[in-house]
Amino acid sequence: MNVPLLDLRLQYLSIKEEIDKALSEVLEDCGFILGERVKELEARISAYCGVKHGIAVASGTDALFLSLKACGVGPGDEVITSTYSFFSSAGTIWNAGGRPVFVDIDPDTFNLDVSQVKGRISDKTKAVMPVHLFGQCAEMVPLLELASEAGLPIIEDAAQAIGATSDGRKAGSLGLLGCFSFYPSKNLGAYGDAGMIVTNDSSVADKLRLLRVHGAKPKYFHRVVGVNSRLDALQAAVLLVKLKYLDSWSARRRNNAGLYDRLLQDTEVVTPKVRKGNVSIYNQYVVRVRARDAVKEFLAKKGIGTDIYYPLPLHLQECFRALGYRKGELPRSEKAAQESLALPIYPELTPEQQEYVVSSIREALDLVSP
Ligand SMILES: Cc1ncc(COP(=O)(O)O)c(C=O)c1O
C-alpha cells in the first residue's frame, strides 16, 4: 500500500470543475495582480477570522516580514519567538534587521513555553512572535496578558493554523497581527506561494497595504521604502474556491487524528496533545518515537511518507551562530528535533491507510532495539 505524506491531487480532483472554472475566468479577465478577487479574498478571510482587515501578500514569509516592519522592528530590536518552528519565523526577524530571542517549547504541544517569555523581555524587545505550530494555537491568554503589561505587540505566526481556535477565538485574531501562509501543503493551500495578514488595527493595515506595493501611494509616489509583495488573482481564485471547504477538510483531519490516537494508544509512540480550550486543525500530526530515523526509513520502505518537523531548532542553525546560543541551551526543542515524526493526516486519508501506517510503525518498533 502507498500512503504519501500528502496527496494534493486527490483534493484537486474533488473540486476540479470549480477550480478550472475559477482559473479560466481569471485568464479571460487578464487582471492578474491584486484586483477584485484579491479584495474579495481579503474580505472573506478577515470575516472568517472575525477581524476587520485582511492584507493579501505574496507568501507567509512576507506576511511575517511586513508585520515586523509595520511594528517598526529594525536594527538592534529584539523579537521573542519559539526556537522550534519553520525557518521563516526567525529569518524574517533577522531580515528586518532585528535579533530573534529564542525560547524553548512546552514539550506537550511543541509550542513556545509562555512561562519563559517574561524572563527574556529586555528594553530592546520590540514584539513577541508566538508560532501556532502544527495547527494548534500557542497558549495565548497568559501571553496576551504579559504582552499587554509590557506594552508589546504580538505578531502571531499562524502560518500553519488557519481556522484553529484558542478559547473560541480564531488563530490570527488574537494578537495585533496574524500571519497566514497559503503554501500548497497548508490546510488552505494555493497553487503557488501566497499569504495574508489580518488585523483589527486600521492604521497598521494601511501601513501594510503601502508596504506591499513598494511604499507607493499613489502609484509612483513612494512614501516609504516597501517591497513587492502583491498576491496574484490566480491564487486568490483558487483560495476563494477552497475556503468554502476549509472547515470540513480540517474536521476530517481532526477525525483522522482521533483514529491515530486510538490506534496508537497501546504503543510506546507519544501522540500529539491538544491543550484544553484549543481546537487544532492538524496541519500536521506529529508523534514522538524512539529510534525515529530508523522508524522513518522503515516506513519509507513500506511506501509510507513521513517528514521531520524540524530536525534542527532555530537557535542551533549555522546562520544564527553569531547569536551565541549553545547546544543544550534549549533542551526540550533539541529533544523534540530528535524524536518528532509527522505522519500522513490529509483529509482524504482512509481508515485502511491509517491502520497500515500504525501496523507498520508497530513492525518498525519491534525491529529496532529498545
Ligand atoms: C510556521 C511557519 N511560519 C512561516 C511560514 C512561511 O510561509 P511561506 O512558506 O508561505 O512563506 C511557514 C510555511 O511554511 C510556516 O510553517
The ligand as an ORCA input file, in Angstrom:
! r2SCAN-3c Opt
* xyz 0 1
  C       5.376     28.243     10.986
  C       5.574     28.840      9.634
  N       5.904     30.129      9.538
  C       6.064     30.721      8.347
  C       5.917     30.042      7.165
  C       6.201     30.718      5.873
  O       5.192     30.651      4.936
  P       5.522     30.622      3.359
  O       6.114     29.314      3.028
  O       4.177     30.851      2.743
  O       6.444     31.759      3.091
  C       5.559     28.698      7.207
  C       5.349     27.931      5.969
  O       5.831     27.040      5.530
  C       5.394     28.071      8.469
  O       5.082     26.778      8.556
*
